[in-house]
Amino acid sequence: LIATLFAAKCHARRQRQQPILLLVTLLGAAASCNATTARWALRPALLISCAAVSSSLSVPSVTNEPATTRCNAPMSPMDFFEEQLDLCKQMIDCNGASHALVRDNDLGIIASAETRARFKEHPRCTARFGEVLMHARDNCASTQDEEYQKAIYNAQSIVNYVDACRNNYNSINGNGAYPIREGLIGDIAAALTTQSLQNFRVRQIQDGFQDAVASRKKLDFTLEQADLEILGRLYYSAIRSNAQYLDEVGLTPDHGSFTALLALCRAASAESASSNLPHNSIPMLSNDGAKLDAALTNHFNGITASGCRFLFSPQHGIAKHKSGGGIRRSSRLIIAFSSLGNGLVRHEFGGSLAKINNQLYASDDTISVFDVLFVADPSQSWYQKDSRGTFVGFEEYEQRIRVASRPYDEVSIVGDSMGGSAALLFSHLATESVVAFSPQVDLEGDGHVSRHDMTPFIRDRYRKRLLCSVKEALAQVKIFVHRGVEEADVGHTDRLLSRLSMNALDDSDPSTRRIKVVEHKECHHHQIAVHLKDQGQLTNVLTSNLIHGY
């Protein structure tokens, strides 16, 4: 039975690739080896160009097969750290020989490199440092490949570094065995939050969209190529700012090694938190670990607004000279939640909402002109993580949205994909209508979720909160759910409808039906909002659902 389950799991994993993984593979080639020093040097131009080239390649979309994201945190953080360290040792012992065997943490059995899935977890939030290096090695065609030898070199460096830190810790404290230098995690977090790096980040985001005319008042969604180019620059700047810490551990200055360094810190942070909580509860990180998580979140996104989460736009899209030289607060607020985007989270729906506002203003319907609160989750956690790097995001977002919406008579909500999920999750805060495009109702088994720290407990809590919010919202607002015919999206909306009362689904009188599912049969993929935008229909859909409520 175990063998059958494992074979099915491996088959499902082999069918999956995320755009970010393509970026990881390409950026791995952005470092060159110096044979005389056995060290590697970062090549920034190639790092950025690899990100640009990756956008032109064909990337398989998420399939409808059951997802294989590893979401179960280990029972013991210390055992987990040692397991990852053992993988590094296996790589060293098997250097030049056939690829090592590694335990699959979900089933607790051994899998060969050929049957293992490619490393799938969110590369900036994983704690699996051994698997990061092992997957980098296994992607090489030959043991003579530069990337192969680099992976072995980095594995040896981590083993040596951990041994040295533990020996030093024991000599000072006489007990315990902290695996990394105390203060390393905090130092990396501090390096990612310097003012110079923040200024560089803002320039890259702004400059990257001058040619694309990507103003939030002109576009709803950004192009993948532009996002990947900026993401490459953000990685380059993060690696440069942490060069001394990569060198401290003995790692090469490239994308894969930086990911391994972050994973090493996260694993050590979880071990130092040393919680006895069950494996399916909320993951615990030390204070420095949470700061590092927050620093990474604030660096790797496409938002220049302070805090990278909220942006308020009064009378969105209407020029000052049209409104009498000043911007007044409207009586209506629209809250626009963001999706994952192309791996770089941004505020969305700005273009269509600006167009609608200008149409209302031109028709002298100034009463209906609205303000917009753009809301994003740069941690890509379905709004479960807060700005401090802990899993109390729902409470933080809810509180801030309540405060922001308090002055308004009418509040409507819109979002796509992860943002559509948020539209439902916070639907109880709306007073008029909610529009959700391709939302995920149940995160367990959904291929879009790539954070391994999203444990079953967190996913189950998310699902219960979403259903509770929707049931509360249906007492006073109308909810519109738009989907294509992709099986996964259909499954999510079907699960949502199955949990609701018959009163909300009553078809006898369309005017009294509180929730309406609109299926666009011509759309065979997940990105229904982008599809409607390309077809020139998004503005009309938003006007009907958000403004007029039908």
C-alpha positions, -999 to 999 in steps of 0.1 A, spaced: 0 0 0 28 24 9 46 16 -23 15 23 -44 8 56 -26 44 66 -31 44 58 -68 12 78 -73 27 107 -54 59 107 -74 38 106 -107 18 136 -96 49 155 -86 66 149 -119 38 167 -137 43 199 -118 65 229 -123 61 264 -110 74 295 -129 96 303 -99 113 269 -102 122 277 -138 137 309 -125 157 290 -99 171 266 -125 181 294 -148 196 316 -121 217 287 -110 238 292 -141 245 328 -132 276 320 -112 310 310 -127 338 290 -111 374 301 -106 395 269 -108 425 283 -90 405 293 -59 377 268 -60 353 298 -53 325 311 -74 318 347 -83 284 363 -90 278 376 -125 250 402 -121 244 407 -159 238 370 -165 217 368 -133 193 394 -147 193 382 -183 185 346 -171 153 360 -155 144 377 -187 151 347 -209 130 325 -186 99 344 -195 100 332 -231 102 295 -223 71 273 -221 62 265 -185 37 238 -178 6 251 -160 -6 237 -128 -24 204 -135 -57 192 -121 -40 162 -104 -39 161 -66 -13 185 -52 19 172 -36 30 202 -16 47 191 16 29 209 44 36 187 74 62 202 96 84 177 115 74 166 150 108 176 163 127 206 149 160 192 161 153 158 143 144 178 112 176 198 112 197 167 117 178 150 88 187 178 64 223 179 77 225 141 70 214 148 34 244 171 30 266 143 44 251 118 20 260 141 -9 296 143 2 299 105 7 284 98 -27 304 124 -46 313 110 -80 292 79 -75 255 73 -82 231 98 -68 223 93 -31 191 81 -18 170 104 4 140 99 26 107 112 15 95 131 46 58 126 38 59 88 37 91 81 57 106 58 30 135 60 6 132 74 -29 158 75 -56 167 108 -73 149 97 -105 116 92 -87 119 123 -64 100 154 -74 118 186 -82 121 208 -52 88 226 -51 84 245 -19 85 283 -19 122 289 -23 123 318 2 104 301 30 117 265 30 137 251 58 149 221 37 185 232 31 197 196 24 171 190 -2 178 224 -18 213 213 -25 204 177 -34 179 189 -60 204 213 -74 228 183 -78 202 160 -92 193 184 -120 228 180 -134 233 156 -163 268 146 -152 290 145 -121 315 166 -140 290 195 -144 300 227 -127 266 229 -109 271 194 -96 304 201 -81 291 234 -67 263 216 -49 288 191 -33 310 220 -24 282 238 -7 270 207 11 306 202 25 306 239 35 274 236 55 286 205 73 319 221 82 302 253 93 276 235 116 304 214 131 325 245 138 296 264 153 286 235 176 322 230 188 325 268 195 291 268 212 301 239 235 334 255 244 317 287 255 285 274 271 294 239 280 261 225 269 237 226 239 248 226 203 234 256 184 240 248 148 248 283 134 264 314 148 241 332 172 232 365 155 236 352 119 198 352 113 194 387 127 224 399 106 209 386 74 175 402 82 193 435 89 212 433 56 178 429 38 163 460 55 191 486 50 180 519 35 203 516 6 189 482 -4 153 495 0 162 525 -23 177 501 -48 147 479 -47 123 508 -53 144 520 -83 144 486 -99 106 483 -96 100 517 -109 125 516 -137 114 481 -147 80 495 -157 88 527 -175 87 510 -209 57 488 -200 37 519 -189 28 498 -158 11 523 -136 -14 510 -112 -39 534 -128 -34 520 -163 -29 483 -159 -47 456 -139 -20 429 -142 16 430 -152 35 410 -178 54 379 -167 86 390 -185 87 423 -166 81 406 -133 108 380 -138 134 407 -148 127 426 -116 127 394 -96 162 386 -109 174 421 -99 159 416 -64 177 383 -60 210 399 -72 207 427 -47 198 403 -19 228 381 -27 251 411 -29 240 425 5 245 391 21 278 382 4 297 383 37 273 358 53 274 335 23 312 336 26 310 330 64 292 297 58 314 290 28 286 291 2 290 302 -34 274 336 -42 245 325 -64 207 320 -62 207 283 -51 233 289 -24 213 319 -11 182 297 -9 202 271 10 215 298 34 179 310 41 167 274 46 196 267 70 186 298 90 149 288 91 157 253 102 180 266 130 154 292 139 127 265 143 151 244 163 159 273 186 122 280 191 121 244 203 83 241 205 66 209 216 35 218 195 21 190 173 34 189 138 2 201 123 -2 232 144 13 267 139 50 266 130 72 284 155 102 305 147 126 324 170 123 362 171 151 366 146 136 339 124 103 358 123 123 390 115 140 373 86 108 360 72 93 395 73 124 410 57 123 385 29 86 392 24 91 430 22 120 427 -2 106 402 -27 75 419 -40 66 445 -66 51 471 -43 68 504 -35 42 516 -10 53 517 26 47 484 43 42 466 9 6 457 18 -19 486 18 -23 515 -6 -52 540 -3 -62 558 -35 -90 584 -30 -113 589 -60 -90 564 -77 -79 574 -112 -97 608 -114 -73 636 -121 -71 665 -96 -81 691 -121 -113 672 -128 -123 671 -91 -119 708 -86 -83 708 -77 -86 685 -47 -93 649 -38 -123 643 -17 -132 612 2 -161 593 -14 -189 576 4 -181 542 -14 -150 521 -9 -138 492 -30 -112 469 -15 -90 452 -42 -71 421 -30 -40 409 -50 -31 375 -63 2 357 -64 9 374 -98 39 360 -116 58 353 -84 60 390 -77 30 402 -58 16 436 -68 -16 456 -63 -41 447 -89 -73 459 -107 -60 495 -108 -66 500 -145 -102 488 -147 -112 505 -115 -98 538 -127 -116 535 -160 -149 528 -142 -144 558 -119 -138 581 -149 -169 568 -166 -190 575 -136 -175 610 -132 -180 617 -169 -217 607 -166 -221 631 -137 -228 601 -114 -204 615 -88 -223 598 -60 -211 564 -73 -174 575 -76 -154 555 -52 -121 553 -33 -99 522 -36 -80 504 -8 -54 481 -25 -44 452 -3 -17 426 -10 -1 397 7 36 397 -3 43 367 19 21 346 -5 3 330 24 -33 335 15 -34 364 39 -24 342 69 10 358 77 13 393 92 39 420 87 60 406 116 64 372 100 40 352 122 8 334 114 -17 360 127 -22 377 94 -60 373 93 -63 393 125 -39 420 113 -56 424 79 -91 423 94 -83 450 119 -67 474 94 -95 469 69 -121 476 96 -104 508 105 -100 519 68 -136 511 59 -152 527 89 -159 561 73 -177 546 43 -214 539 38 -208 513 11 -180 488 10 -174 463 -19 -146 438 -23 -129 422 -54 -100 398 -59 -85 372 -82 -71 338 -73 -54 343 -39 -70 377 -39 -103 361 -48 -99 338 -18 -92 369 3 -124 385 -10 -143 356 4 -122 354 36 -130 390 44 -165 391 28 -180 397 62 -165 432 61 -185 442 29 -218 460 29 -227 458 -8 -211 431 -30 -181 408 -33 -165 396 -65 -142 366 -64 -124 354 -95 -112 317 -93 -109 316 -55 -93 287 -36 -117 276 -9 -97 247 5 -59 250 5 -53 214 14 -41 198 -18 -41 230 -39 -11 232 -62 -9 270 -60 2 269 -23 39 264 -22 48 274 14 57 242 33 50 261 66 13 263 57 6 233 79 -27 213 78 -38 232 109 -33 266 92 -51 254 60 -80 240 80 -83 272 100 -83 292 68 -111 271 53 -133 274 84 -128 311 86 -136 316 49 -168 296 52 -178 314 83 -172 348 67 -192 339 36 -222 327 57 -221 359 77 -218 381 45 -247 364 27 -270 380 53 -264 414 38 -244 413 5 -244 396 -28 -214 374 -37 -203 368 -74 -179 340 -81 -164 338 -116 -146 307 -128 -135 290 -160 -139 253 -166 -106 242 -151 -114 212 -129 -96 226 -98 -115 259 -99 -148 241 -104 -140 219 -74 -134 249 -52 -167 266 -60 -186 233 -57 -171 228 -22 -182 264 -13 -217 259 -25 -221 225 -8 -215 243 26 -242 270 21 -278 269 30 -305 264 3 -318 299 9 -286 315 -4 -288 292 -35 -325 297 -43 -330 300 -81 -367 306 -80 -362 344 -78 -328 356 -91 -332 389 -73 -331 371 -39 -302 348 -47 -274 359 -25 -245 340 -42 -241 336 -80 -215 315 -97 -207 326 -133 -189 300 -154 -171 312 -184 -170 281 -206 -146 296 -231 -118 299 -204 -99 266 -199 -73 280 -174 -71 294 -140 -66 331 -148 -102 341 -154 -97 378 -146 -68 380 -171 -89 362 -196 -118 387 -192 -93 416 -194 -79 402 -227 -115 398 -240 -124 434 -231 -150 422 -206 -135 429 -172 -146 465 -169 -182 456 -177 -182 427 -152 -168 448 -125 -193 476 -132 -222 452 -131 -211 433 -100 -194 460 -79 -213 491 -88 -248 479 -96 -248 446 -77 -261 423 -105 
